[in-house]
Amino acid sequence: MLFVIFIGFNLFAMEWQLGFWHEENAKFILSMSAAVLGILVVFVLHTLSRFSAKK
């Protein structure tokens, strides 16, 4: 849930008039990519824990 809040905040805080890849938006893009990576890691670890519980 925390990662989704980070993504939402970064989408809100970006300056869209400058463009997505502008230097001013680099900190928000980095933070969003870390949040997406965190969601993926949590999903993979949860899936692996379900596989190990079945054995």
HUWO-V12061 format. One record per residue. PSI is psi in degrees with one decimal (999 if undefined). NEAR is the number of other ideal C-beta (glycine too) atoms within 12 Angstrom. Layout:
BEGIN
PSI_NEAR / PSI_NEAR
END
This chain:
BEGIN
-36.9_11 / -38.3_13 / -36.8_22 / -37.8_16 / -41.9_16 / -42.9_23 / -44.4_24 / -43.4_17 / -42.5_17 / -36.1_26 / -36.3_20 / -38.8_13 / -14.4_17 / 146.8_24 / 96.8_19 / -21.2_15 / -28.1_9 / -24.0_14 / 155.6_13 / -39.4_17 / 16.0_13 / 155.5_15 / -37.7_13 / -26.5_16 / 2.5_22 / -38.8_18 / -34.1_17 / -36.8_27 / -41.6_24 / -43.7_16 / -39.6_23 / -40.5_27 / -34.5_19 / -37.9_19 / -41.2_25 / -42.0_20 / -38.9_17 / -41.1_21 / -43.2_21 / -41.7_15 / -42.9_15 / -42.3_18 / -45.0_15 / -45.2_14 / -37.5_14 / -41.6_14 / -43.0_14 / -34.1_14 / -32.3_13 / -35.0_12 / -39.9_11 / -27.3_10 / -26.2_9 / -26.0_8 / 999_7
END
